[in-house]
Amino acid sequence: MAVETKIGPEAEKIFEIKDLGLFFKNILKLGIIAAAILALAYLIWGAIDWLMSEGDQEKLKSARNKITHALAGLAIMALVWLLWTLALHFLGLGEVTPGSGVKFNLGDEE
């Protein structure tokens, strides 16, 4: 049994990016998921600190700041996603549709 290898333009490239829109969609999705997990963890950490403050005003203030920063991070993530979607729509660079993700209109399609 012989193993054939293709060399040349017909060879399949492992790291070839075939769809730029899919690449950016996956990067954006991965970033938002990672940021949401981190913000949720920070929110839980702040809540635990709040419960463990035992009336100490300094610990309570620190816990309140953690919770505030976690919620601000979630709001910033939502704003980034909104701005990304609006930029694609109004600049005519692409569309964001439910189910199919981001589709870029770069003019190179025939």
N, C-alpha and C positions, 0 to 999 in steps of 0.2 A: 504494500500500500504506500504510494508516494504522496507526499504533501506538496501541493502546488502553491507557489507564491507568485503574486503578480507584481511586476515592477513597471512603473510608467504611469501615464495619466489615468488609466482605468483602475489603478489600485485604490482600494478603500483607505481613506485617511482616518486615523483614529481620532485625532483632535480637530477635525475640520468642523467649522461652524457653518451649518447649512442654512440656518434661519436666524438672522440677527434679532428679529422681534422676539422669537422664542428664547434666545439667550438672555436678552434684557429682562423679559418677563420672569424668567427663572431666578435671575440675580435679585430683582426687586422683591419677588415673593420670598426668597430665602432671607433677605435682609429684614423684611417686615416681620416674618415669623420669629427670627432670632431676637429682634428688638422687643417683640411682644412678650416672649418668654422671659427675657431679662427684666422688663418692666414689671411683669407679674411677680417675679421672684423678689424684686426690690420692694414692691407693694406689700407682699407677705412679710418680708423682713421688717418693714416699718410697723406693720400691725402687731407682730410679735414683740417688737421693742416697746410699743405702746402698752401692751398688756403687762410687760415685765417692768415697767417704769416705777411701779410701787409708789406713785405720788411724787417722785422726784421731778421737779419742774424742768431741769436741764435734760433729763432723759426723755421726758414727754415732748419737749421742743424738738429734740433730735428725731424722735419717731415721727412727729408731725411733718417735719421737713422731708423725711424719706418718702412718706405717703404723697406729699405734694409733688415732689420731683418725679415719682413714678407716674402719677396721673398726668403731669405735664409732658412726660415722655410719650405716653400713649396719645395725647392730643397732637404732639408734633408728628408722630408717625402717621396719624390720620390726615394731617395737613399735607405732608409730603406725598402721600398717595393721591390726594385730591389735586394737588398742583401738577403732578405727573400726568394724571388723566386729562386735566384741562389743557395742559401744554400740547399733548398729543392731538387732542381734538381741535383746538383753535389754530394751531400752526399747520394743521393738515398733514402731520407726519404719520399719523396712524389712528387706529381705533382701539378702544378697549371694550370688548363685548363679553358678556357673561358666558362662561363655558369654553370659549375659544381663546381668551386671553388677549394679548396685545398683538395687533397686526400692523406692521409698519408699511406706509405707502411711500417708498423711496424712488419710485419711477423706473426701476430696473426690471420690472416684471413685463413679460410680453404676453 
